[in-house]
Amino acid sequence: MILIRPEVRMYAAFARLNYKPWYALAEFVDNSLQSALSNMDRLRVVSQGPYRLQVDIDIGTDSIEVRDNAAGIHEHEYARAFLPASPPADTSGLSEFGLGLKAAASWFARQWSVRTSSLGEPIERTITFDIPKIVETNSEHLEPVERTVCANDHFTTVSLRDLQVRLRGRTIGKIKDHLQSIYRVFLRDGLLELRLNGETLAYDPPTFLQAPFYATPTNEPVTWRKEIELDLGDGHRVRGWAAILARASVANAGFAMFRRRRLIQGSHGDGYRPEVIFGKPNKFIYQRLIGEFEIEGFSVSHTKDGIQWEDWEEDILNWLKEKLDDEPLPLLDQAANYRARASIIQDMVQEATWDTRQAIAQHLPPIIDEQINAAPNEAPLPRALDELESELARSEQVELHLDHAHRHWVINVELMSDISREAWFEIAENVTDSDSTRIHIRVNLAHPFMVRFISPDADELVPFTRLAAGLAIAEITAREVGVRQAGTLRMNFNQILRSALSGPIQRGEIRHAEQRQPSDPDNRIASR
């Protein structure tokens, strides 16, 4: 009989954890790995030769099963293994909090069971958790079912049923990418064979830039990769390598931070990119710098998806930045300034289309629904824009005089900064009786879109200002030829820019909801 009190209701609370599916599944793989690592000599003996841990994850419509050939759950560990928040005696491995299996299983499913046979014990045990029933009856004990087996049998199978988090479609692909990223070290070393729905997972290593230093292009090419180690004292250490990708890639760039050889932060498509090192998303360093670092002496979050840096992070990043740019391989300098002339345009086109597609798919559908149902904007342009309050905003203006089509045009372009204003650009038009037209175009530099994509050197300011001016003048000429609802375009554009295209790409999953498939007629715009 297994005691599960006094934290019976904790099992129901696990359903509210902020897991991502791949990190939840990783809890089961962690247990399998730790079991194998702790019993490696015995497993090699019973295998009569080389031993490799095999973990199979099968995901069905309303079930998930995780099987391994590790050493199983030993009798003296069995009761503790199913008691919430009861860590093992040895917390130096991948199992340290005493939460992983219970939390992940209860997050995924309302009913789950564990069937295990421990190496050297002639007994197979199966325990079943029906979470709603346990909470309803306030059960304090569970009785495992036992049967006699061969003492050399060794495995654990976790079965999840009545899922409250269902996995399908593109989520399965993301799980594959993340799992082979999280366990890349064990896969690379040959210790682990990990299969997802029968497919063997493998991590493809990146290709590094081989080129001369950008300032001396006639020199011999070198491989832009270096080893880095920071010994911080008191058992705190960061060691690994950093490099420049041969081809820029937002999805692949960034640092991967490991602890005990298992990735904690910076998985596939979500690399750890502190701005003090990587800068803004539109910079080459952000898209080309890559690295893997093993950290020692630091704790991790209970879901093992974040490092608890305490007060160290700022110092570590500053020291790391210095190391990255040390001679003879100044990685940051090279990543920022090297140009692969034949491929750079193609690289940037691919990244731009990928990023925009993700932003549209994740943020745009509800905005489109709102705009389609909204009344069109038929209001005439104001004769003048309201005055700015000098304490809240600052601005720069330039005025252009132009004679065209028997009319004198005065075009005023104003760049201002005011976080309280919703619109990215505003326009006003004042037509006088003397065949003179005054146009006022105002662009807000404090708009979230500008804050996110304008770099410190403001290289992008000129094209963005031209774009705003072009949109404003196009609306005015449309009104000139009789388009009554021309203001609707500006109104909708400003809303889309703020609400859908200014924020970062969310790479996590939305719980209890799946993204619409392209075949869904309500998703036609997002899937084009």
N, C-alpha and C positions, 0 to 999 in steps of 0.2 A: 504494500500500500504506500502511495506517495502523498506526502503532505504538501499542499499548495497554499495554505494560509500563512501569514495573516493578510497577504496582498491579493486576495481573490479578485477584487474588482480592477486590479491593475491590468489583468488580461484584456478587459474591455477597453481600458484607456489606451492600450497600445494601438488601437485602430485609429487614433487621432495623431499619431506620430507624423512628423514631417519627412517621411521617407520618399525617395525616388525608387522606382521599381528595381533598377539595377543594384542600388546599394542594399535594398532589402534582400534580394536574391544572394548578394555577396555574403550576407551573414551566414547562410548555409554553407557556402563554399569555404568561408573562414573556418568553420567548425571542422569540416572535412580535412582541410589542410593541417590544422593544428593537431588533429588526431593522428594523421599520418606522420607529421614531423616528430611528435612525441614518442611514436612507437616504430620508428623507421627500422631499427635493427631487427626487431621481432617480425615485422612485415617482410623483410628481405629473407629471413630464415624460412618462413612459411611459404613464401613464393618460390623458394629454391633458385634464387637468382635475382636479377635486377627487378626492382619494384617501381611502379609508377602509379601515382594516385589517379584514379578515374572518377570524374564527377559528371553525371548526366542530369540535365535539367530538361524536363518535358513539360511544355505549356499547352494546356487544352482550353476548351471553351469555358469550362467552369471548374477547372482543376489544375493543379501544378504538382509535379512530383520531382523530388531531388534525390538521386541515388549516388552512393559512393562505395568504394572498396577500401575505406580507411579502417581503422582498428575498432570501430564501434564505441559504444558508451559502456565503460566498465561498471561493474556492480557497485564499487565504492563511490563512483561519481554519479550514479543514476538518479538518486533522490535530489541531489543538488542541481543537476542539469535542468530540472523542470520547476525549480523554485525561483520566482522572479527576483532579480537584483541580488543573486547569490553568486559572486565571482568565484572562479576556481582558485585553488591554493597557489598556483603559479600563474601570475598575470603578466608574465614577460613575453607571451606569445600573441597570437591573433585573437584568442579568446580571453577577454580581460574584465568585462563588465558584468557578466552573468545575465545579460539581457538579450543577446543577439537572436538566437533561435526562437525564443518565446515571443519576443517583440515582433520580429519579421513575420512569423507564422500568423500571429494574431492580427497583424496589420493587413495581411493578404486575405485571410479567410476566417469564417465563423466557426468552422470545424477543421481540425487538423490532427494528424497522428504521426507518431514516430515509431518505426519498427527497426530494431537494432540487434546485432549479435556481436558481442565483444570478443576479440581474439583471445583464445585460451579459456573461454567459458562455454560450456555446452548448453547454453540457454539463450533463446531468442525472446526478447521482450517487446511488446507493443502497448503503447499508451495513447489514449484518444482524448482530445480536448474538444468539447462542445461548448464554446464560449458563452452563448446566450443561456444555455442550461446551467452552466456553472455559476453565472452571475445571478440567475433567477433563484436557484436553490441555495445559493451561498455555500456551495460545496467546499469542504476543506480537505478532502482526500480523493484520490483517484487510484483505481486498482489496475495495474498493468496486467496484460494477458501474457502468459509465459508458455513456451513449448520447448521441448528438447531438440537440440541440433548438434552438429559436429563442432567440436571445440575449436577447430581451425577456421570455421566460418567467421568472416569479419566484414561488416557492412553497416550502413545506416540508410534508411529510406524515410524521407519526410514527405507526407502526402497532405496536400491542402485542398479542401473541398468547400463548396458553398462560398465562392469567392466574393469579397466585397471590393476587390481591385482586380478587374479583368484586363488581361494583356492580349492585344491583337494588333494586326496591321503594322503600321510604322513603328509602334512601340517595341515590337519584337526585334526589328532591325536595330533600334537604338540600344536595346539590352545586349545584343550581340556585340556591338561596337564598344560599349562601356565595359562589359565583362572581360573582353580580351585586352582592353586597356588597363583595367584594374589589376589583372593577374599576369601582366606581360612578363614580369621577372620570372615567375614560376613556370610559365609556358616556355619561355626562352631557355630556361635551365633544364627543361625536360622532366621536371618533377611532377608536373600536373598535365593531365589530358582532360580538357573541359569541352563538353559537348552540349549544344543547345538544340533541342528538337532533332537530334541525330547528326547535326553538323559539327564537326570538330573546329574549335575556335583557334585562331592563330593571330599573333600580333605582327603586323608588317612594320619593320623598322623604317624610320624616315631616311631620306636621301639628303646628305649634307652638301652645302655649296662648296664647290672646288673652283677657285678663281683667284687671281692676284688681288692684292689690296687695291681698292678703287683709286687711290691717289698715285699708284705706280702700276698702271695697267699693262706695261710691257714686261713686268717681272713674271717669274714662274708661278703657276697657280698653286695654292695650298688648300688643304681641307680646313674649313672654318669650324673647328670643334676643339674644345679645351676642357681639361679636368679642373674642377674647382673644389676646394675644401676650406671650410671655416670652422675652426675649433674655438668655441666660445667659452670654454671652461665650465666647471661644475657639471660635467657630463653632457653638455649641450653641444651638438655638432651638426653641421650641414655639409654634405659631400655629394659630389656627383659630377655631371658634365653639362655644358651648354654648347649650343651650336647654331648655325644659320641654315635654314632650309634651302635646298636648291631651288625650289619654287615656292613663292609666297602662298600661304594658305591659312585663312582665319580658323578653319576647323582643326588644323593640325598644330598650329603654333601655340606657344605658351609653355609654362613649366608644369611638370608632373611631379608632385611631392609625395614621397613614399615614406612609410614607417614600417619597419620589420618586413621590408620587401613588398609590401602590399600598398597599392596606390590609395591615398587618402583624399587628395585635392588635385584637381586638374585633369579629370578624365576626358575621354574623347569629345572634341568639339567644345570643351569648356575649360580650356587651359587656364592655369593660375597666371594672371597677367597684372601684377601690381603696376599702377600707372607711373610710379616713380622710375620704373625700369622700361616699361613697354610704351608709355605715352598713350596717345589717343588711338581709337580703332582705325583711323584712316592713315596711320603712319606705317612705314615699312617695318620698323622694329616690331610692332604689334602683330604683323603678319608673317614675320620671318624668323624670329628668335624662338628657340625651342630648348628644352633641357629636362633632365631627370635628376632629382635630388633625393637622397635618403636623409631623413632627419632623425636625430637621436636626442633623447632627454625631454621631449615635449609630449604632452597629452593630446588626445583627439576627442572629438565630439562623440556622444554616445551612439550616434548613427554612423560613425566612422567616415564622414564625408567632409570634415574640416579639422584643421590643426589648431590647437589652443596655443597661440604664440605668446600669450600673456603680454609682457611689456617688451618682448624681444623683436617684434616684427619690423618696426621702423629701422632699428639698428642693423638687423640682418640684411634688409633690403639695400640700405646704403652701402654696407660692406660688400654685398654681392655685386652691386652696380660697379664699384671700383674694380673688383676682380674681373668682371666681364669685359671691361675696356682696357685691362692691362696689356702692355706689349708682351710678346710680339704678335698677339692675335686680338686686336681691339674689336670685339664682336659687335658692340653697339654702334661704333663708328662705321663699320663695314655694312651692317644691316641697314643703317639709315641712308647710306650714300651709294652703295653699290647698285648698279643698274645692269641687268641682263637684257641688253637691248632687243634681242630677237624675241624674247618671251614675256617681257614685262607687261606689255599691253594686254596680251592674252590672259596672264595671271590676274591682272586687275579686273578685267571684264568678268572672268569667272567668279571672283570674290564678290564683285558688286552685284551680279545677278543672283548669286546664292543668298547674300545678306538681305537683299530687297525681297526676294521670294519668301524668306522666313518671316520678315517683318509683316508682309501682307497677310500671310497665312495665319499668323498668330494674333494680330491686332485689328485687322481691317473689317472682317465680316460684320460685327455688330454696328460699326460706324456706317457701313454701307446700308444696312437695314434702316438705321435712323434717318439717313439722308434721303433715301428713296421715299420714305413716308413723310418727309418734311415738306412744308410749303416752299415753293421757289422764291428767290429773292428778286422782286420786281422794283425795288426802291431805287430812285435815281441816286447818283453819286452825290455826296455832300459837297457843298461849295467850298468848304474848308475843313481841315482836320483840327481837332481840338488842341489847344495849347498844352504843352507838357509842363508838369510841375518840376521846376528845376531841382528841387531837393530829392526827387524820386528818380529822375531820368537825366541823362546827358545825351547830347546829340551833335552831329556834324552835318552841315548842309552844303550842297552845291547847286547852283542855278544855271540852267542852259536856256539861251534864247535862240529860236529857230523860226524862219519864215518859210512856210510851205502851204500849198493849196490855197493861196490868197488869204492866209490867216497867219497871225503872229502867235507863236507858241512859247510859253514860258514854262519850262519843266524844272521843278524843284525836287531833287533827290535828297532825302534825309535819312541818315543812319542814327538810330537812337537806341538807348538801352533802358528798358523798363520791364522788370519781371512781372509787374501787375497786369500787363496787357496780354490778351489771349492771342491776337493775330500776329502772324509773321510779317505780313505786309498789309498796308492800308493805302487807299487812294482817295483823292478828292479832285473835282473838276469844276472850274469856274469859267463860264463863257460870258464875256462882256459884250456890250453893244457895239464895240469898236472892232469887231472881228479879231478879237484877241482871246486866246484860251490859256488859262493857267492850270497846270497839272501839278499836284503835290503827291509824291510817292514816298512813303515812310516804311523803312525796314527796321525790325526790332532785333538788335543783336543779343538781347537777353532771352530770346525765345529758346526753348529747350533744344530745338533742332540745331540752332547756331552754337549753343553751348557744347553740344555733343560733338559736332563735326568741324568746328573751327579749331585749327591747331594753334599752338602758342605763337607761331610766327605769322598767323593770319593769312597764309597763302590763298586760302579759299574765299576770302572776303570779296574779291573782285568778281569772280564768276557767280557767286550767290547774289550779289547786288545786281548784276546784269540780268540774272534770271528773274528777280523780282520786278525790275523795270520792264522787262519784256512782257511778263504776265499782266502788269498794270496797263501798259499801252495797248496790248491786245484786247483787253476788256473795253477800253475807251473806243477803239476803232470798231469793235463789235457793236457797241451802242450807237455809233455813228451810222451804221448801215441798218439799224432797226431791230437789233436783237434785244428783246424786252427783259429777258431774265439773265442777262450776262453776269450779274452780280452773284448768281448762284455758284458759278465756278469758283470765284474767289472765296466765298463763304465755305464751301465744301473743302476746297484745297487747304485753307487755314486749319480746319478741324482735323483733316487727315494727317497733316504734317505734325500737329501737336500730339494727337492721340495715338497715332499708329506708327509714324516713321521717325520719331525722335528718341524713342527708348531703345535699350539693348534687346538683343534677341534672348527670349526665355528658352533655355535649352532643357528645362525640367518638364515634368509631365503634370497635367491637371488631373487630380484625383477624381475617381468616379465618373470620368468623362473621356471619351475618345474623340480625336480630331475627326471631322467629317471626311468621308472619302470623296474622291472626285466625282463619283457617280451620283452623289447626293445633289439634287437640283438646287438646293439652297446653298450649295458650296461652289457653284459654277464659277463665280468671279475669283474666289480664292485659289482655285485649282488651275486656272489658266496659265 
